[in-house]
Amino acid sequence: MELFEQIIGTLSDLVWGWFLIILLVGTGIYLTIGLRFMTLLRLRYAFRMLWQGRSSDEEGDISPFNALMTALAATIGTGNIAGVATAIVLGGPGAIFWMWVTALVGMATKYAEAVLAVRYRQVDALGRQQGGPMYYIRKGLGEQWRWLAFAFALFATVAAFGIGNTIQANSVAHAAETNLGIPAWITGVTMAILIALVLIGGIKWIANVAGKLVPFMAVAYIVGSVSILATHFDRIPTALGLIVTDAFTGTAAAGGFAGATIMMAIRFGVARGVFSNEAGLGTAPIAHAAARTNSPVRQGTIGMLGTFIDTIVVCSMTALVILVTGVWTTGETGAGLTSLAYGTGLPHIGEHIVTFGIMIFAYTTVLAWSFYGERCAEYIFGVKAISPYRILWVVAIPFGAVFPLDALWLLADVMNGLMAVPNLVALLLLSPIVFKITRDHFSGTSRPGNEPNR
């Protein structure tokens, strides 16, 4: 096992080297400029489309609002709680700055993913809308790129069992055992049963559950965070200053914190940022492809809000609470550090916010990723793969809850990186189509049904 961890650790360092960081951030910058900063200038428009998207009678399987909630269900999870803490511990406070940069340019990446997902989606043998990188790679770039579409689907099918299943189950089991005294195996079995009950109904049931749980828990988590920040208001400017200065200078060792270089801040900021908001991975467009909409651009603007809400709002709350409470130098890490920070800020209440936040966020993440993995498996093997995949998905949850997953965290990082490469290549090659569709939409020259709501 130790040798395996060393090999995976080496692969993780290789995959998350300068090449992928430049590719991820560079693609986001290129798309942001190519879209003439539309993703930053039309936030108000995007929120209006989200509000109007609560119901729709256009072609698709789920409402545009629930498509975003499904995508957020996959992203708002352990990355926002444990991932942010890990980024600070390994990369210093400066890592948060690079998480923000990744998110701001990642909004353009997420927008392009959703636009292409709706543009190139198709109906499968069961009458459901299918879309995502494997479809816009094959249909947008042509059959000669089929191998790249297959590569993405394969990496995503495998990665789902790590980032979207066992890691989530393990985080929930650890939080329940530490804070509530519930044995890990009981948490694992219970979670598997609750997941199985929802999977019976497919994407419509998943979307309905996500549409109710995600907004509720996100608001509860933000309210708890704001309460702590309000009582430590005088420390917020110092925390923000620390984030910005350490992003360009590195962080000296202090207390139980070992110190971090600029490269470590960039590396872990970008990696944990992508782990959290998944911009560039190609997962969210699988959900957005199922939306009831005839407009790729409208759904794209809704899709880009996922990155904004996940990282700029929720991750920032976690980071600021950790910094203003001063616990980031204690030597704690992961969810334990976040729990300590919230417990310090809101004694007797904060720990439970984190515990139940992890439980609900992780539960919805497992649901959303089951959909992602299932659609990727279906792309490779056809509709006959759906039932076996769901069975394997449910069975994996209790195992993830009871076994140590240090190596799996590293493997998830590797798979995230491998998924991103085919998707980013496709986004760059198909970017002229994204730019044209966007220009036509906002100039009012797009086909009927795609006109902008000014």
N, C-alpha and C positions, 0 to 999 in steps of 0.2 A: 504493500500500500504506500509506503514511504517513497519507493521508486516511482510509482504511478503519479504521486503528487508532484514529485520533482519534474517529471516529464510534462505533465499538464501545466505546471507553473512556467516551465521554459516556453511551451507553446503559447501560453497566455501573454508572456512578455513579447514574444515574436509577433503575434497577431496584433496586439495593442501597442505596437511600436509607432514610430513617426509616420509610416506610410498610411496606416488606417486613420490616425488622428487627422492628418492632412486631408485625406480623402473625405472623411466625414464633415469636418468643419469647412473644407474647401468647397464641397458640393453645396452645403448650405449657403455659403457666401455667394457663390456663383448664381444659385437660384434666387437668392434675395435680390441681388443686383439685376438679374434678368427680368424679374417680376417688378422692377422699379420700386422696391420696398413696399409693395402692396400688402404683404403679410403684416407689416408693422403699422401701416397707415390705415388699414381697413379693419381694425379690431372691433370697432363699434358695429360695423356692417356684419362682421362674423357673429357677434353675440345676437344681433337681430335675426340673422338666419337660423341660429340655434333655437331661439325662442319660437320662431315660426315653424321650426322643424319638429315640434312636439307631436304633430299629426300631419299626415300627408296621404293622398290617395293616388300618388304617382307610382310608377313601376318600381317594384322592389319587395323585400321581405319584412323589413322593420323600419320604424320611423327614423328620420335623420338624427333626431335627438337621441334615441336609443342606440343608434350606431355609434355616436360619440361616447355614450355612457359605457357601451361594451368595450370600446377602445380604451377608455379611462379605467375601466375595471381591470384591464390587463396591466396598465402602467402604474396606477396608484396602488402601491403595495409595499413590499419590504424595501424596495428601492428608495421610497420616500422616507422610511423610518430607519432601517438598518443601513441602507446604501449611503445615505447622506452622512451618517455618523462614521461609516467606514472611510468615506472620502476625506473627511476632516482628519481622522486619525492617521491615515496613510499619506495624505497630500497636504495637510495643514489647512487652515482657514481659507487660504488662497484657492483651494480646489473648488470652492463654491463659486468664485468668480468665473472659473472656466466652465462650470456647470451652467451658469447663466448665459455665457457666450454660446455654448452648445445649443441651449434652448432657443435663444433668439434667432440664430440662423437655422436651427432645426425646425422652426415653424414653417419656413419655406420648403424644407424637405418634406415635412408631413403634408403640407398643402399639395405639393406635386404628386405625392404618393396617392392621396385620395382622389385627385383629379383623374389620374391615369387609371385608378381602380374602377371608377365609374365609367370612364370612357371605353375601356376594353373588357368590361365584364361580360359574362355569358351565362345562359341558363343550363344547369346540369340535367342529368337524366331524371332527377326527382322534382324538377320544376323550380329549383332554388337558384337564386343569383349567386354566381361564383366569380370571384375576382381577387386581385392581389398581384404581387410581383411576378409570379409564375405565368399569369395570363397576360399582363402588359409587356413582359419580356417576349413571350412567344408571338403574340398577336401584333404588338407594336414594332418589334425589331425583325420579325420574320422567323420562319421555320429553321433557318440556319443557326438561330440562337436558342433552339430548344434545349440544348445541353445546359445552358446557363439557367434557364427556368427550372430544369430538373434539379440542378445543384442547389438552388435556393429552397425548393420544396423539401429536398432531402435534409438539408441542414436545419430547416425550421421544424420538421417532423421530429428530429432527434432532440433539438434544443428545447422543444416544448416540455419534455419530461424533466428537464433540469430547471430552467428559469421559471416555467409556468406550473410546475407540479410539485416535485419532491422538495425543492428549496422552500417553496411557500408552505407546504405542510410541515416541514421541519421548524420553520420560524414560528408558526402557530403553536405547535406542540411545545416548543421551548418556552414561549411566553406563558402558556397555560400552566405548565409544570412549575415554572419559577414563581409566578405571581398568584396562581390560584390553587396550586398543589394537585392538579389533575395529571395522572400518569400519561406519558406520551402516547402509548398505544391506544388508550381510550379516545384521545383527541383525534388520532389518525383514523380510527374506525368510524367515529362519529362524522368526521369531515367527509370521508369516502361515501357514506350513506347520503349525506345532504347533497353532495355533488351529483351522485347517481340519480337522485330524484329529479333534479333539474335537467340533466342531460337527456332524459327521456323525451322532453319536448323540443330539443334542438335549439337553433339560434333564437327562435321567437321567445322561448321560455328564458333562455340565458339573457336576452336583451331586456325582458321585462323585469327580471330580478336585478340586473345591473342598473336599470333605470330608476329603481327605488332605493337600493342599498348605497350605491356610490354617492349620490347627492347628499343623503342623510349623514353618512359617516364623514364625508369630506367637510361638510359644514360643522359637524361636531368637533372634528380635529382642528379646524381653523379657529373656531371659537375658543377652544382650550389654549391654543397657541397664542392668540391675541390677548387672552387674559394674563398669560405669563409675561408677554412683552409689555403690556400696559403697566405692570408692577415693576418692570425693570427698564422703563422707558429711557432713563438717563444713560443706560449702557448701550443702547442701540447704535448711536453714532460711532462709538468705539469699535463695536463689532463690525459694522460696515467698513470702517477704515481698515481694520485688520484684514478683512476679506480682500479688499482692493490692493493694499500694499503688499501683502504676502503673496499675491498672485504673480508679482514681478520680482520679488526679492527672496522668496523661500521663507521658511519658518524655523527659527532657532528652537533648540530643545528646551522644554519647560515642564517641570513636574514629571508626570508619567508620559509626556509626549516626547517622542524620540527625535523630532525635527524633520524637516522635509525640504527638498530642493524645488526649484521652479519647475523642473521637468516632472517631478513627482506630482506637483500640484496640477499641472496640465494633464498628465496621463490619467490620474485618478478622478479629476474633475470631469474630463470628457467621458471616460469609461463608465463612471457611475451615473453621469448625466444621461448617457445613452441607455444604460440599464434601466433607469427610471422612466424616461419619457419615450424611449424606443424610436426616436426620430432617426430614420435612415435604415432601421432594421427591416422594414417592410411588413411588419405585422399588422399595424393599424389599418392599412388599406384593405385587408381581408374583411374587416368588419364594415368599413365604409362602403364596400362594394355591394353589401346587402341592403343599403339604405333605399327607402322609397323616394327616389328623386330622378328627374330627367336632366338635371344640371350638374355636370362634373364640378363646375366652379363653386356653386353654392355649397356642395358637400365638401369641397376642398377647404373653403373658409371655415366651415364647422370643424373639419378635421384638424386644422392647425391650432385650434383652441385647446386641443388635448395637450400639446406640448406646453402651451402657456400656463394652463391650469396646473398641470402636473409639477413642472419645475419652477417656474417663476413664482407661483403662489404657494403650493404645498411644500415643496422641498425647501424653499426659502424660509418658511415658518419653522420647519424642523431645525435648520441650520442656525437661525438666529436664536432660538431657544437654547440650543446647546452652547452657543458662544456667550450669551448674556448671563447664563447661570454659572459660567466659569468652570464647568465640569469636563471640558474637552481635554484638559491636561491631566486627568486623574488616572489614565492608563486603561480605562474601560473602552470598549469598542462595540460596534454593531448596535443591535437593538437594546443591549444592556446600557450603552451610553445614552441613547435617546430616552430610555425609561428613567435613568438617573436624573437627566436634565429636567424632564417634565415633573418628576417626583420632587425635585428641589424647588422648582418654580411653583408647583401647586401640591403641597404636601397632602398625602392620603388620597389625592384625586388624580394627579398627573400620571402616576404609574398605570392606573386603570384606563386612562385615555389611550395610552400607548398599547396596552395589552389588547383592549377591544378593537383599537384601530388596526393592529396587526391581524387580528382574527378576521375581521370583516373585509379589510382590504385584500388579505391573502386569499380568502374564500372566493371573492369575486374575480381575483386574478386567475385562480385555477379554472374557474368557469370560462372566462374569456379565452384563455390559452388552450383550453380543450377544443374550442371552436377553431382557433388558428391551426393547431396541430392536425385536427380532423380534416380540415379543408386541404391542407398540404398533402396529407396521406391520400386523400381522395384524388388529388391531381395525379399522384404517382400510380396508385393501384385501382382507381375507379370507386364507384359507390359501394362495392362489396367490402371495402376496407372500413366502412363507418362503424359497424357494430363491433368488430374485433378491437378497433382502436379505442372505442369508448370503454370497453371492458378492461383493456390494459391500463387505460388512464385511471380508472377507479381503483384498480388493484395497486397501482404504484403509490398512491397517497399514503396508506398506512406504513409502507416500507420507508418512505421519505420521512415520516414523522419520528421513527424510532432509531434510524441509523445516523451516525455522524456524517456530515456532508461537506467537510472542508474542501475535499478534492472536487466535489460537484460544483461548488461556487466557482472554482477556477475553470472547470469544464464549461460552465454556463458562459463565462466571459469569452472563451474561445469560440463557442458556437455562435454567440452574438456577433462576434467579429466576422466569422465566416458567412453568416447570413447577410450581413451588411454589404459585403463586396459585390455580389451579383446585383443587388437592388440598386446600389449607388451607381454602378456602371450603366444600368438601364435608365436611371433618372437623368444622367448626364446626356446619354444618347437621344432620349426622348424629350429633352428639355425644350427644343423648338416647338413641339406640339403643345406643351404646357403653356408656353408664352403666348402662342397664337390663340388658344382657347380662352385664355384669360383676357387678352386684349379685345377679342370679339365680344366676350360677355359684357365687359364694362363699357364698351363703346356702343352696345345695343345692336350689334350686327350678328349675334349668334342666332342659331335656329330657334324657332318658336319653343317656348318652354324654358329657355335658358336666359331670358332677359333679366338683367339685374333689378333688384328692388331698391331703388335709391331712396 
